[in-house]
Amino acid sequence: MAVPKVFESEYRFCQILWENEPISSRELSELCKEQLGWSKTTTYTVIKRLSDRGVVKNEKTIVTSLVSKEDVQASEIDELVEKKFGGSVPAFIAAFAKTKKLSEKEIEEIRRIIGE
Amino acid sequence: MQELIYLFEKFLVFISAPFIDLVNISITASWVVLAVVVIRFCLKKAPKWLSCALWGVVALRLVFPFSLESELSLIPSTQTINPSVIYNDSFEVDMGFSAVDNTADSTVNSTVDNAVNGTVENTVGNTVNNTVDSLNEGTDVSTTEDVGIAGIIAFVWLIGMFVMAGYAFISFLRLKLKLRTAVKKEGNIYQSESVSSPFVLGLFRPRIYLPYKTDEADIPLVIEHEKAHIKRFDHIVKLFGYLLLSIHWFNPLMWFAYILLCRDIEAACDEKVIKNLGEDVRKSYSTALLNASISRRSVAACPLAFGEVGVKERIKGVMNYKKPAFWVIIAGVAVCIIAAVCLLTNPKENEKTDLTKENTQGNTTVMAESNNNYELMVTLTKDEMVSRIDNEEFFKKNGYHVYLYFIVSDTARITIGGKNLPIGEAINSGVMSINKLLQKAEEDVKFDRARMELLKDGGTKIYKYNAYTIIKRNTTDGNKDLIISAGAITLGNDGGLFNYSECIANIASAQEKLDSDIEVSDEINGVTADISPEAQPQLTGKVTSATDKVIYMELTSDQSGIKKGTPVTVRLSSILSYAPEIDTSKLKKGDVVTVIYDGRVMETYPLQIDAYAVYKKDNTVFDTENIARITFYAYYGHGKGSDVPAENMAEITNWLSTFTVDKNKKLEDIVPPGTNTHYVEIEYIDGTVLKQGLDTISVDSVTYYLNHADAPDCFSEIISKTSIE
């Protein structure tokens, strides 16, 4: 299933949603005001936009997410690999290795993820 | 639809003059921009905020009209384009340098001639000329001008301005929309994915917007930079600058100035940050600059983008930054102040107009007095002229005097006898004599450099140049003077014609009325002018209605072959009514007036004449009500009289009612022979008897000639019956 694109600001919004769902749109807008500095109208607009795109669902003012955090992260990585590394995962990993020194723990974790 | 077109045309005409003013302001400011560019270059070692201040001088020049003149001014000219370009079909440029002006004028003139549609040019030119001509002919003056090329260009400018302002406004709105979902980081700092490089947005509560992807190390520096912008009010300055730019979008120098301004602002901000945080941050700051640099795509008004402007220069500036020495700052401030004085004051507009082109710039006053019985009065507006006329010393001189009036700019110069001098000096030094001036005028007419018009009094000649007018008048103060007036026709800012004819009328009425015979001898050349009174035909009628421009009357008796009761339309034009004795609009139905005209019948039915003097019944000598008997005598006090028979009473009475005192014509000490050959005795019903000569009358121990209509035919019959014995 193709995960819809989530922009950075929307991602921050989703983070709040993931932590608090299911949540009424009103409460959600209050949280967004606190944590993101968004006005109510902005929050409602974003809810509408995301629900049109299939990222969240807004039923009778209760908002729930349709995709999970991991889904979005994975989709981002796919896009990154596709765009910047010509679809080659090894190239991607190699790039990582070049810029950062990976700790043993991190290497283990990567192996695990790739294995999945 | 017609209405709309008409309104649109009126609008274009309306904005034409302010637009020319705007262009002149823009050109003036351009000189300032050039100067600032040079000065700024010299101030490279000085703090950058000084350069910003210099741009403030440019802004001041654009916004405030400066009228302070000083010799220190570096501005060549504040009125490069003469506002009269709107109305003239020729284009005059004064940049303050003669050679340039001459070339500019001829080039532009031919360009304009070629570019401008024949209709427009001719219409403008003809409307002006026709209006002036019709002034002379006494028709109503129309003051509409057609839309000239200036109006069209002004409209294009207006559109450009709205495009620029609109573009900025729409960009601003779109940006705001995109930034709605920006996430607050802290205070007034936000982050958004729509931001590619950090900037400040917002006028009253400015917010700093950062991209998400900014390096952690860079963020505090970037924030410092943007905060510095806010503290320096740069966001307001740039907006204001853009506003000025949208007004002056047609001036490429302004774009250049705006771009440089943006650069200077960024550099000044960089300096401020380094100053606050210390010189150690230079390296990390430069890195931050580099990271944030993006290719500059357009000159945006609102966002103060971190990496947009001339990154290489900025990094160089940052790396080379040294706290400037105190004396450098002082010197820089001094330079700025001097620059402000030189650039914000206007040049003294002296010696810049070259009258060999017959060019006058606006109106001012010069007064000079010369010798040889010449008096020069140069005067400006109608009001000022009237107030000078009130100064009666000028006008009550005896003997032969020549008065010369000029209405030109005090910078006006004239070329006479090969010398080019200011007019006042020309007269004072004797280089210009009135006669030479008139000779020159006649020559100019011959060679089509001026037009000549002869007014209906037969004596007044008007020599019309492009920019000034010489009026040689006959005048009237009983002192047998020849007045030569020179006046300029300039087109007022309201689009109307400067009513010089009204001015002349005022001169005349302030002096006295038209002398009916003037004999003048110019002591140098023996010019004489002669007008005899009998040459002035007149008609007397009873008013049916009157305005200040026309009188409708019916003849009170048969006159000059025209039957009694014939309706006559008497047109009065201000130029012809030199000295109306009365306000003709105040004439009431039934008033009896005598009208002096040029003898020409303009229309036969209804009879129409052009008058240039009107006398009212109040001046009439004889009361014609309740007459019992009228007797004429030959020679005052001698001989046998002849009574007027009953059948002629009406005619004779009417004729007597046309007798008026000619206050213009005083009798000399010696009574010419033949005066008062006949006199009349009127006996009224109540028994009073009036004896009066038919040629002169005494009023307050001054003797004046009498005016009257032609005697009726029966008069000679009656007179023949008188005898001396």
Chai-1 contact restraints between the chains, C-beta under 6 A:
chainA,res_idxA,chainB,res_idxB,connection_type,confidence,min_distance_angstrom,max_distance_angstrom,comment,restraint_id
A,F7,B,E193,contact,1.0,0.0,6.0,A-B,restraint_1
A,E8,B,E193,contact,1.0,0.0,6.0,A-B,restraint_2
A,E8,B,Y212,contact,1.0,0.0,6.0,A-B,restraint_3
A,S9,B,T181,contact,1.0,0.0,6.0,A-B,restraint_4
A,S9,B,V183,contact,1.0,0.0,6.0,A-B,restraint_5
A,S9,B,S192,contact,1.0,0.0,6.0,A-B,restraint_6
A,S9,B,E193,contact,1.0,0.0,6.0,A-B,restraint_7
A,R12,B,V183,contact,1.0,0.0,6.0,A-B,restraint_8
A,L36,B,V183,contact,1.0,0.0,6.0,A-B,restraint_9
A,L36,B,K184,contact,1.0,0.0,6.0,A-B,restraint_10
A,G37,B,K184,contact,1.0,0.0,6.0,A-B,restraint_11
A,T42,B,R180,contact,1.0,0.0,6.0,A-B,restraint_12
